[in-house]
């Protein structure tokens, strides 16, 4: 046997002993890689969902800030509304006063009309006396 045949025989005997574990290790490492790729894809999807939720939350907070006035704005607007209410109250008071005045005037006119109806016809009597005043 020459050295070449001896080396070939040793390799032929050792090949299954080395090849089978190497094949198992290769498949094991390939399985680990596929598992990591799957986990990375799942994690990436979860991060995308989380990012979308954070963006929605930021938008909602912006809308809330836009919908609600600051304390200074609220105070300014409430003071303006208070001024408008005071002006309205003053206008109502003037209208009530004018209506009360008109009611008093109507009462006075009514009394005058009643008294005028109760008075005798003096102009007719004056014409009969020759226009003399008594």
N, CA, C and O of each residue as an XYZ file, in Angstrom:
536
protein
N       0.848     -1.155      0.000
C       0.000      0.000      0.000
C       0.895      1.219      0.000
O       1.848      1.375      0.764
N       0.539      1.980     -0.834
C       1.343      3.181     -0.883
C       0.694      4.246     -0.016
O      -0.365      4.014      0.566
N       1.301      5.375      0.072
C       0.866      6.434      0.965
C      -0.452      7.027      0.477
O      -1.287      7.466      1.267
N      -0.617      7.028     -0.849
C      -1.839      7.593     -1.409
C      -3.030      6.727     -1.028
O      -4.089      7.248     -0.678
N      -2.876      5.481     -1.090
C      -3.960      4.569     -0.759
C      -4.257      4.611      0.729
O      -5.413      4.486      1.132
N      -3.256      4.780      1.531
C      -3.441      4.850      2.966
C      -4.198      6.126      3.315
O      -5.111      6.102      4.141
N      -3.831      7.210      2.704
C      -4.499      8.488      2.964
C      -5.946      8.408      2.509
O      -6.840      8.926      3.179
N      -6.183      7.753      1.357
C      -7.533      7.614      0.836
C      -8.365      6.742      1.758
O      -9.546      7.020      1.965
N      -7.782      5.701      2.312
C      -8.490      4.829      3.216
C      -8.821      5.560      4.510
O      -9.925      5.416      5.034
N      -7.892      6.330      5.023
C      -8.124      7.086      6.268
C      -9.225      8.115      6.027
O     -10.105      8.311      6.866
N      -9.163      8.757      4.887
C     -10.184      9.767      4.573
C     -11.540      9.092      4.398
O     -12.557      9.624      4.842
N     -11.564      7.927      3.758
C     -12.816      7.216      3.546
C     -13.412      6.777      4.865
O     -14.634      6.759      5.012
N     -12.584      6.425      5.822
C     -13.094      6.017      7.128
C     -13.520      7.239      7.936
O     -14.542      7.208      8.622
N     -12.747      8.304      7.857
C     -13.049      9.502      8.665
C     -14.165     10.367      8.053
O     -14.812     11.123      8.780
N     -14.401     10.275      6.758
C     -15.401     11.120      6.090
C     -16.779     10.967      6.708
O     -17.408     11.980      7.014
N     -17.282      9.758      6.908
C     -18.593      9.673      7.543
C     -18.573     10.161      8.983
O     -19.558     10.709      9.479
N     -17.427      9.955      9.657
C     -17.350     10.418     11.043
C     -17.304     11.941     11.125
O     -17.808     12.524     12.086
N     -16.713     12.581     10.141
C     -16.624     14.046     10.134
C     -17.804     14.631      9.355
O     -18.353     15.656      9.759
N     -18.198     14.010      8.263
C     -19.248     14.553      7.387
C     -20.610     14.611      8.040
O     -21.324     15.603      7.901
N     -20.976     13.570      8.747
C     -22.300     13.527      9.393
C     -22.410     14.622     10.457
O     -23.396     15.360     10.446
N     -21.434     14.767     11.387
C     -21.554     15.854     12.350
C     -21.525     17.238     11.682
O     -22.229     18.153     12.107
N     -20.702     17.379     10.632
C     -20.659     18.666      9.929
C     -22.004     18.968      9.274
O     -22.444     20.118      9.278
N     -22.659     17.962      8.714
C     -23.971     18.148      8.107
C     -24.994     18.532      9.178
O     -25.821     19.419      8.963
N     -24.935     17.868     10.319
C     -25.857     18.190     11.426
C     -25.608     19.611     11.905
O     -26.552     20.369     12.130
N     -24.343     19.973     12.063
C     -24.009     21.337     12.504
C     -24.485     22.357     11.480
O     -25.007     23.410     11.845
N     -24.307     22.050     10.208
C     -24.744     22.965      9.149
C     -26.260     23.161      9.202
O     -26.736     24.295      9.154
N     -27.009     22.088      9.301
C     -28.469     22.216      9.378
C     -28.909     22.937     10.663
O     -29.869     23.707     10.646
N     -28.218     22.690     11.748
C     -28.536     23.357     13.011
C     -28.308     24.863     12.892
O     -29.148     25.662     13.308
N     -27.150     25.247     12.314
C     -26.856     26.668     12.137
C     -27.833     27.327     11.162
O     -28.232     28.476     11.355
N     -28.211     26.595     10.117
C     -29.185     27.126      9.157
C     -30.537     27.330      9.859
O     -31.208     28.331      9.611
N     -30.937     26.416     10.712
C     -32.183     26.550     11.476
C     -32.139     27.741     12.420
O     -33.115     28.477     12.561
N     -30.980     27.920     13.069
C     -30.835     29.100     13.948
C     -30.958     30.400     13.149
O     -31.609     31.351     13.582
N     -30.321     30.424     11.977
C     -30.386     31.623     11.139
C     -31.822     31.909     10.696
O     -32.256     33.060     10.741
N     -32.552     30.904     10.278
C     -33.944     31.089      9.860
C     -34.807     31.549     11.035
O     -35.695     32.385     10.871
N     -34.542     31.004     12.205
C     -35.284     31.415     13.398
C     -34.996     32.880     13.727
O     -35.911     33.628     14.071
N     -33.743     33.291     13.625
C     -33.386     34.691     13.891
C     -33.997     35.615     12.854
O     -34.451     36.707     13.193
N     -34.019     35.198     11.598
C     -34.642     36.017     10.551
C     -36.131     36.172     10.842
O     -36.681     37.263     10.693
N     -36.789     35.088     11.257
C     -38.214     35.163     11.596
C     -38.465     36.073     12.782
O     -39.403     36.871     12.782
N     -37.607     35.945     13.806
C     -37.762     36.823     14.974
C     -37.499     38.275     14.612
O     -38.186     39.176     15.095
N     -36.509     38.502     13.764
C     -36.208     39.868     13.337
C     -37.384     40.462     12.562
O     -37.724     41.630     12.749
N     -38.005     39.661     11.694
C     -39.174     40.141     10.943
C     -40.329     40.450     11.897
O     -41.001     41.469     11.741
N     -40.563     39.583     12.878
C     -41.622     39.807     13.859
C     -41.342     41.063     14.680
O     -42.227     41.887     14.910
N     -40.093     41.186     15.116
C     -39.710     42.360     15.893
C     -39.833     43.634     15.064
O     -40.278     44.664     15.570
N     -39.445     43.569     13.811
C     -39.564     44.727     12.922
C     -41.028     45.122     12.744
O     -41.358     46.308     12.732
N     -41.900     44.128     12.606
C     -43.335     44.412     12.466
C     -43.884     45.056     13.737
O     -44.675     45.997     13.670
N     -43.464     44.549     14.887
C     -43.922     45.128     16.154
C     -43.419     46.559     16.321
O     -44.151     47.424     16.802
N     -42.177     46.806     15.928
C     -41.631     48.170     16.019
C     -42.402     49.105     15.094
O     -42.683     50.245     15.464
N     -42.748     48.638     13.894
C     -43.534     49.465     12.975
C     -44.905     49.790     13.560
O     -45.370     50.926     13.464
N     -45.552     48.794     14.168
C     -46.857     49.037     14.806
C     -46.724     50.023     15.969
O     -47.566     50.903     16.151
N     -45.662     49.862     16.746
C     -45.422     50.770     17.866
C     -45.165     52.188     17.369
O     -45.653     53.155     17.954
N     -44.404     52.308     16.296
C     -44.121     53.627     15.729
C     -45.397     54.282     15.204
O     -45.602     55.482     15.385
N     -46.248     53.498     14.558
C     -47.523     54.036     14.059
C     -48.401     54.491     15.228
O     -49.062     55.527     15.144
N     -48.407     53.716     16.318
C     -49.195     54.108     17.498
C     -48.657     55.388     18.113
O     -49.430     56.254     18.519
N     -47.345     55.514     18.184
C     -46.744     56.733     18.738
C     -47.072     57.931     17.855
O     -47.363     59.012     18.367
N     -47.029     57.755     16.536
C     -47.372     58.856     15.620
C     -48.835     59.262     15.778
O     -49.154     60.451     15.768
N     -49.739     58.262     15.927
C     -51.154     58.584     16.158
C     -51.342     59.326     17.469
O     -52.114     60.282     17.548
N     -50.629     58.880     18.502
C     -50.719     59.537     19.802
C     -50.225     60.982     19.715
O     -50.837     61.885     20.284
N     -49.122     61.197     19.004
C     -48.601     62.560     18.843
C     -49.614     63.427     18.100
O     -49.817     64.588     18.456
N     -50.245     62.872     17.074
C     -51.273     63.624     16.344
C     -52.462     63.945     17.223
O     -52.992     65.055     17.173
N     -52.890     62.978     18.035
C     -54.017     63.213     18.943
C     -53.679     64.293     19.970
O     -54.518     65.136     20.289
N     -52.455     64.265     20.482
C     -52.041     65.301     21.440
C     -52.034     66.674     20.786
O     -52.426     67.663     21.405
N     -51.593     66.734     19.546
C     -51.608     68.009     18.820
C     -53.040     68.501     18.649
O     -53.319     69.688     18.820
N     -53.954     67.578     18.308
C     -55.365     67.954     18.159
C     -55.942     68.442     19.480
O     -56.708     69.405     19.507
N     -55.579     67.783     20.570
C     -56.079     68.202     21.881
C     -55.562     69.594     22.202
O     -56.324     70.442     22.667
N     -54.292     69.839     21.964
C     -53.741     71.176     22.226
C     -54.434     72.221     21.374
O     -54.659     73.344     21.823
N     -54.779     71.851     20.126
C     -55.435     72.791     19.226
C     -56.872     73.042     19.658
O     -57.374     74.158     19.525
N     -57.542     72.004     20.179
C     -58.946     72.126     20.575
C     -59.134     72.893     21.876
O     -60.150     73.567     22.049
N     -58.195     72.807     22.775
C     -58.341     73.449     24.070
C     -57.505     74.712     24.136
O     -56.358     74.736     23.691
N     -58.086     75.755     24.692
C     -57.407     77.043     24.794
C     -56.513     77.060     26.030
O     -56.742     76.336     26.999
N     -55.502     77.896     25.966
C     -54.653     78.063     27.139
C     -55.414     78.879     28.177
O     -56.471     79.439     27.886
N     -54.880     78.939     29.367
C     -55.545     79.660     30.444
C     -55.677     81.140     30.097
O     -56.700     81.763     30.381
N     -54.635     81.698     29.482
C     -54.680     83.119     29.119
C     -55.741     83.372     28.050
O     -56.484     84.350     28.130
N     -55.813     82.484     27.044
C     -56.824     82.651     26.004
C     -58.226     82.531     26.599
O     -59.119     83.314     26.275
N     -58.404     81.540     27.473
C     -59.709     81.346     28.089
C     -60.092     82.572     28.908
O     -61.240     83.015     28.860
N     -59.145     83.122     29.656
C     -59.417     84.297     30.475
C     -59.772     85.481     29.595
O     -60.717     86.211     29.893
N     -59.025     85.684     28.508
C     -59.296     86.790     27.599
C     -60.682     86.646     26.978
O     -61.437     87.616     26.912
N     -61.017     85.442     26.524
C     -62.322     85.227     25.895
C     -63.462     85.349     26.894
O     -64.527     85.863     26.554
N     -63.256     84.886     28.117
C     -64.328     84.996     29.114
C     -64.534     86.459     29.519
O     -65.664     86.876     29.775
N     -63.454     87.237     29.577
C     -63.614     88.667     29.896
C     -64.332     89.385     28.749
O     -65.161     90.261     28.995
N     -64.024     89.025     27.507
C     -64.716     89.625     26.368
C     -66.202     89.273     26.426
O     -67.056     90.135     26.221
N     -66.507     88.000     26.707
C     -67.907     87.575     26.793
C     -68.613     88.299     27.938
O     -69.778     88.679     27.816
N     -67.907     88.487     29.046
C     -68.494     89.206     30.177
C     -68.832     90.642     29.787
O     -69.893     91.154     30.146
N     -67.919     91.297     29.045
C     -68.191     92.660     28.568
C     -69.407     92.701     27.664
O     -70.231     93.610     27.759
N     -69.518     91.697     26.771
C     -70.674     91.648     25.880
C     -71.968     91.441     26.664
O     -72.998     92.030     26.334
N     -71.918     90.612     27.693
C     -73.100     90.373     28.529
C     -73.483     91.647     29.271
O     -74.668     91.956     29.394
N     -72.491     92.391     29.769
C     -72.780     93.648     30.459
C     -73.420     94.650     29.505
O     -74.364     95.345     29.880
N     -72.913     94.731     28.265
C     -73.516     95.625     27.272
C     -74.954     95.217     26.990
O     -75.837     96.068     26.877
N     -75.187     93.919     26.878
C     -76.533     93.423     26.637
C     -77.452     93.764     27.801
O     -78.599     94.159     27.587
N     -76.964     93.616     29.033
C     -77.767     93.964     30.213
C     -78.106     95.453     30.223
O     -79.229     95.832     30.555
N     -77.141     96.293     29.861
C     -77.398     97.732     29.807
C     -78.458     98.043     28.751
O     -79.354     98.853     28.987
N     -78.355     97.400     27.590
C     -79.349     97.621     26.536
C     -80.729     97.178     26.991
O     -81.724     97.853     26.727
N     -80.788     96.037     27.680
C     -82.073     95.560     28.189
C     -82.639     96.528     29.230
O     -83.844     96.776     29.254
N     -81.781     97.072     30.085
C     -82.251     98.018     31.095
C     -82.810     99.274     30.420
O     -83.849     99.795     30.825
N     -82.101     99.759     29.377
C     -82.608    100.931     28.647
C     -83.942    100.615     27.987
O     -84.851    101.445     28.014
N     -84.078     99.444     27.402
C     -85.325     99.063     26.740
C     -86.457     98.971     27.760
O     -87.571     99.427     27.501
N     -86.166     98.376     28.928
C     -87.190     98.293     29.971
C     -87.603     99.682     30.444
O     -88.784     99.944     30.670
N     -86.611    100.579     30.592
C     -86.917    101.941     31.022
C     -87.801    102.637     29.988
O     -88.779    103.303     30.329
N     -87.431    102.466     28.710
C     -88.238    103.093     27.658
C     -89.647    102.498     27.635
O     -90.624    103.225     27.455
N     -89.754    101.187     27.815
C     -91.077    100.566     27.837
C     -91.890    101.044     29.031
O     -93.092    101.285     28.915
N     -91.221    101.182     30.198
C     -91.926    101.712     31.367
C     -92.383    103.135     31.106
O     -93.489    103.515     31.489
N     -91.535    103.927     30.453
C     -91.901    105.310     30.112
C     -93.072    105.342     29.148
O     -93.968    106.177     29.268
N     -93.057    104.425     28.191
C     -94.158    104.361     27.229
C     -95.440    103.903     27.915
O     -96.528    104.357     27.561
N     -95.321    103.011     28.887
C     -96.513    102.560     29.618
C     -97.084    103.725     30.421
O     -98.300    103.912     30.479
N     -96.197    104.508     31.040
C     -96.675    105.676     31.793
C     -97.310    106.684     30.844
O     -98.342    107.271     31.171
N     -96.712    106.894     29.677
C     -97.267    107.811     28.681
C     -98.629    107.304     28.206
O     -99.570    108.082     28.047
N     -98.726    105.988     27.982
C    -100.003    105.422     27.544
C    -101.066    105.613     28.616
O    -102.223    105.901     28.309
N    -100.667    105.452     29.878
C    -101.606    105.660     30.973
C    -102.058    107.120     31.001
O    -103.241    107.414     31.176
N    -101.107    108.020     30.826
C    -101.445    109.455     30.822
C    -102.376    109.783     29.657
O    -103.352    110.513     29.826
N    -102.076    109.247     28.480
C    -102.931    109.504     27.311
C    -104.327    108.935     27.560
O    -105.330    109.559     27.215
N    -104.380    107.763     28.151
C    -105.678    107.143     28.431
C    -106.480    107.998     29.402
O    -107.677    108.201     29.197
N    -105.846    108.500     30.451
C    -106.555    109.366     31.413
C    -107.028    110.641     30.730
O    -108.141    111.110     30.969
N    -106.175    111.194     29.880
C    -106.531    112.428     29.179
C    -107.742    112.191     28.279
O    -108.655    113.014     28.215
N    -107.732    111.056     27.589
C    -108.856    110.753     26.695
C    -110.128    110.571     27.505
O    -111.191    111.030     27.086
N    -110.046    109.913     28.654
C    -111.222    109.737     29.495
C    -111.747    111.091     29.991
O    -112.950    111.351     29.981
N    -110.818    111.935     30.421
C    -111.253    113.256     30.920
C    -111.840    114.088     29.782
O    -112.813    114.821     29.963
N    -111.228    113.956     28.607
C    -111.742    114.726     27.473
C    -113.147    114.260     27.113
O    -113.985    115.068     26.714
N    -113.404    112.989     27.250
C    -114.745    112.468     26.971
C    -115.732    112.912     28.033
O    -116.925    113.023     27.749
N    -115.267    113.170     29.253
C    -116.145    113.567     30.335
C    -116.408    115.070     30.311
O    -117.374    115.514     30.932
N    -115.622    115.851     29.646
C    -115.810    117.304     29.605
C    -117.016    117.652     28.738
O    -117.254    117.005     27.719
N    -117.792    118.688     29.142
C    -118.902    119.121     28.291
C    -118.359    119.819     27.051
O    -117.197    120.223     27.010
N    -119.164    119.946     26.101
C    -118.758    120.549     24.840
C    -118.713    122.054     25.003
O    -119.687    122.719     24.651
N    -117.668    122.611     25.500
C    -117.534    124.046     25.742
C    -117.486    124.855     24.455
O    -118.070    125.937     24.414
N    -116.832    124.397     23.419
C    -116.802    125.242     22.219
C    -118.202    125.499     21.696
O    -118.447    126.570     21.140
N    -119.120    124.579     21.846
C    -120.480    124.801     21.372
C    -121.171    125.846     22.237
O    -121.951    126.651     21.728
N    -120.897    125.844     23.530
C    -121.507    126.814     24.422
C    -120.908    128.194     24.158
O    -121.633    129.187     24.211
N    -119.652    128.281     23.886
C    -119.017    129.565     23.615
C    -119.580    130.189     22.360
O    -119.706    131.412     22.288
N    -119.920    129.396     21.380
C    -120.481    129.934     20.138
C    -121.869    130.492     20.374
O    -122.262    131.429     19.678
N    -122.623    129.970     21.310
C    -123.962    130.406     21.586
C    -123.943    131.718     22.363
O    -124.888    132.498     22.249
N    -122.898    131.990     23.152
C    -122.798    133.167     23.950
C    -122.113    134.320     23.200
O    -121.892    135.385     23.778
N    -121.789    134.122     21.961
C    -121.166    135.184     21.203
C    -119.663    135.194     21.335
O    -119.033    136.223     21.087
N    -119.082    134.105     21.710
C    -117.662    133.993     21.760
C    -117.059    134.542     23.035
O    -115.850    134.761     23.107
N    -117.868    134.762     24.017
C    -117.329    135.262     25.299
C    -116.793    134.109     26.130
O    -117.339    133.006     26.155
N    -115.752    134.404     26.772
C    -115.159    133.402     27.654
C    -115.635    133.633     29.062
O    -115.773    134.777     29.495
N    -115.882    132.585     29.767
C    -116.288    132.727     31.170
C    -115.200    132.372     32.061
O    -115.357    132.431     33.281
